[in-house]
């Protein structure tokens, strides 16, 4: 294979157009423009290189011919034959090598491009290995005393799925065959079993109940194999096409089921289908391998489809900048070889290569720009604030009106859910006023009635559960909760064999570091100035954890790393040691946190406070002499002074501080008949008292003197602190055992064992939150929520001290529906459980808000490229077309599918294809634009008036700036120009009124506007009072953060 062909093959892999069969994500987007990209790589790139080198050759030739002419004239003028002139001979030699050198330079450019781009690309990702030379690397260093660096530090960790969702390929005649994944039937999918394996299985013929845009039910038939015929107009002609659709589902099968056997079964059924046998016989064509000589075309693709997808783990934050810097380094260090510049031969070679180097850099920069376009497009989608797909509320029965209670109690789905969760055993339940009613099980009108009935809605929500990637969720809620979280508790994956993250081979620690750094950086921005984060981890990633958190919070804000004895029985390891502990790492946001919270004392500790003063306060006597750190006289000289004992009374004599001698001056001669006591211990070491002179004089009644082992000892009263004891740095309470207070607790709450691997002791979480300052009214965040131990802890703390703490829990994937949300519902219903049944009803009101957000894969899968500029570029030069392809194509052609603000005309029917299960099968779903916008602007909702049937949702609230805000969403077909004017008084839409500072409305309107006027830095700032939602929505979704 020629160097050029090798280069093209590698670039196709890098540009991800070498897999035309993949019909999802970035593959689908780039495959839509595969023809243009292929043409560029296979043809235009080579022409560009040849043209650049030819131009350089011609320029060199013309220059040398001019030099030769002058050299011949000089030789002739000097009176000897020009052929004998060394100068003439040298120039003639250079001219003779130009033609042969062009071919050599061409191959050199191909070779260097291949070497350069190959070294940074690894199975779907660019890895930021900064090269110094060859296999020697350079680490960017800015003079820090200590720094942590890893291979993926300047990237985003994005891996969240392993399976292909949709997969398409074309037969020799151009017809398309597609494997499509059907979303699992949620009626059975929400109750998964850990004893089952999930596999790709050809569906059986069946009928599913669906809902149309009007909410009406209809039945849709699904067949394992079907042919879809479509017609389209191309160049004025009607073209009919056929596509073979083969449906699969990602199904729970008996543990140990082999995917290979299911593939063979599917192949047999597909090839026996009448349609396939009559019209799609090419699927049975033999494509043999050495191990499988009978392999068919169908088997080849089906095997690939059902295998795991192990690429695309990272997105680079600045691929263009990184590769450009590396290119310059590569050219200087490895092409020009500047280290040996003093060598004449090396210098001569560099001279010869200058034109080639110019061509190499020019072409490489163009390729870098092209790659950066693709990477930046993915980065834009990754950083885009994600849509809220759905929002629901779980409200205890006692909060509802009698009408809504009756509706809830007559809902069969809700009754069944209560039974499944162990709340009730029969249909008799109206007496249980704390039963949680979940709007997810009702129609939209029921949810409307509930949210319409609750004033000051946000303030009354106790817990928010977010189902989605934690990085995306943190970014979405940032505008609302920035600097408002009081305590963060997170328990990220430990990255050991038992809980390792998905990672690229050779980058296990690096991938984990990137995952953690990305997310902790986002969480940090939500923490209040007086907030504390708790980060739990074990030995495997302890050092990286401390370094990363120190880098984000500052090493000076690292409060402590506390070992917790969470496994008294021990966990065996290959080293032979039995691991009994994990760690809780505490960091504060700023130095405004002067002390951490205290922990409760146990009975033994409380019994030590066995004295009571005249006010009934408990205390114990402790030695007044200081011990330990800073206890010597030289450490604290002002706390070394005499105490006089006169009979049964003690007092402090008069004394004066001597700055010169750094000690107290006093006259003790008058106390010769009294005992004088200094803080000197039994070894004769001069110590200090625990208080200074002034406090000792003031609180002399709290001191006493006793003879102990033949010498006087001074004691002071140590009063019990009602807030508890200072936390130690070794936690070994039996209640911290994850087995008895984590695993066993979950087993009592649910009817299945091992529902969640390695749940935390929720008592360890409680104590961690207490130390992290989670006061009675605090807001607590956990963005690795897992089994909802943090939410459980918050509810238990409120029960214990009648607090009103609130929590935000974030969890992605199946765990959310399997355990995170169910456990929270169980916790608000009952504080005690046995065999999955409630044994101690809480009888407390509660509101939980549940949000599901769009995933990165959803964002990718909803992108479609439409070339609206085709006519514009029809007559454009090749350079213009090239520039468009390399720099602007993805951005321009995806515009309408990123966010289609035209669809905001009816915001209640904005639809996207959303993955419905862990395998990525998608279905069209209505998106909650209203809730998404509330989070984008950071609105704290006061009230909602929702009446979608009549075409509007009206929201009142407050922005983080304190501005009183009104938002009106309307169906513009139902409430157009004239109707909106009629509603203006009803909705408080007149901007000149002072009820609201800001008013948002979707769609065009002709309402009179006004400006709000504020003084800021002595300047007058005017902002539009009535604002259109669409541009604001678009700007906030893609807002770049500094």
Secondary structure as UniProt FT lines:
FT   HELIX           3..14
FT   TURN            15..16
FT   TURN            20..21
FT   HELIX           25..31
FT   TURN            32..33
FT   HELIX           34..39
FT   HELIX           40..44
FT   HELIX           45..78
FT   HELIX           82..84
FT   HELIX           86..120
FT   STRAND          121..122
FT   TURN            123..124
FT   STRAND          125..126
FT   STRAND          131..133
FT   TURN            134..135
FT   STRAND          136..137
FT   TURN            151..154
FT   STRAND          155..157
FT   STRAND          167..170
FT   TURN            172..173
FT   STRAND          176..182
FT   HELIX           186..189
FT   TURN            194..195
FT   STRAND          196..202
FT   STRAND          206..211
FT   TURN            213..214
FT   STRAND          217..222
FT   STRAND          225..234
FT   TURN            235..236
FT   STRAND          237..254
FT   TURN            255..256
FT   HELIX           259..271
FT   HELIX           274..279
FT   HELIX           281..284
FT   TURN            293..294
FT   HELIX           297..306
FT   STRAND          314..316
FT   HELIX           319..330
FT   HELIX           331..335
FT   HELIX           338..340
FT   TURN            341..342
FT   HELIX           344..383
FT   STRAND          388..396
FT   HELIX           397..399
FT   HELIX           402..409
FT   HELIX           412..420
FT   TURN            421..422
FT   TURN            430..431
FT   TURN            433..434
FT   STRAND          436..438
FT   HELIX           439..441
FT   HELIX           444..453
FT   HELIX           457..460
FT   STRAND          463..467
FT   HELIX           470..481
FT   TURN            482..484
FT   STRAND          485..490
FT   TURN            497..498
FT   TURN            505..506
FT   HELIX           508..526
FT   STRAND          527..537
FT   HELIX           539..541
FT   HELIX           542..553
FT   HELIX           555..557
FT   STRAND          558..564
FT   TURN            568..569
FT   STRAND          571..572
FT   TURN            574..575
FT   STRAND          578..579
FT   STRAND          582..588
FT   TURN            591..592
FT   STRAND          598..599
FT   HELIX           603..607
FT   STRAND          611..612
FT   TURN            614..615
FT   STRAND          618..623
FT   TURN            629..630
FT   TURN            633..635
FT   HELIX           637..639
FT   STRAND          643..646
FT   TURN            647..648
FT   STRAND          649..651
FT   STRAND          656..658
FT   TURN            659..662
FT   STRAND          663..665
FT   HELIX           669..671
FT   TURN            672..673
FT   STRAND          675..677
FT   TURN            682..683
FT   STRAND          686..687
FT   HELIX           693..698
FT   HELIX           700..702
FT   STRAND          703..708
FT   TURN            709..710
FT   STRAND          711..719
FT   TURN            722..723
FT   STRAND          725..726
FT   STRAND          730..731
FT   HELIX           734..736
FT   HELIX           739..743
FT   HELIX           744..749
FT   TURN            753..754
FT   TURN            757..758
FT   HELIX           762..771
FT   TURN            772..773
FT   TURN            776..777
FT   STRAND          779..782
FT   TURN            786..788
FT   HELIX           789..801
FT   STRAND          806..811
FT   HELIX           814..815
FT   HELIX           816..820
FT   HELIX           821..829
FT   STRAND          830..834
FT   TURN            835..836
FT   STRAND          837..841
FT   STRAND          847..853
FT   HELIX           856..861
FT   TURN            868..875
FT   HELIX           878..887
FT   HELIX           889..893
FT   HELIX           895..898
FT   HELIX           901..905
FT   HELIX           907..909
FT   STRAND          911..915
FT   TURN            918..919
FT   STRAND          922..926
FT   HELIX           929..936
FT   TURN            937..938
FT   STRAND          940..947
FT   HELIX           948..950
FT   STRAND          952..958
FT   TURN            960..961
FT   STRAND          964..971
FT   TURN            972..974
FT   HELIX           977..983
FT   TURN            984..988
FT   TURN            991..992
FT   STRAND          998..1001
FT   STRAND          1011..1016
FT   TURN            1017..1018
FT   STRAND          1019..1024
FT   STRAND          1026..1028
FT   HELIX           1029..1037
//
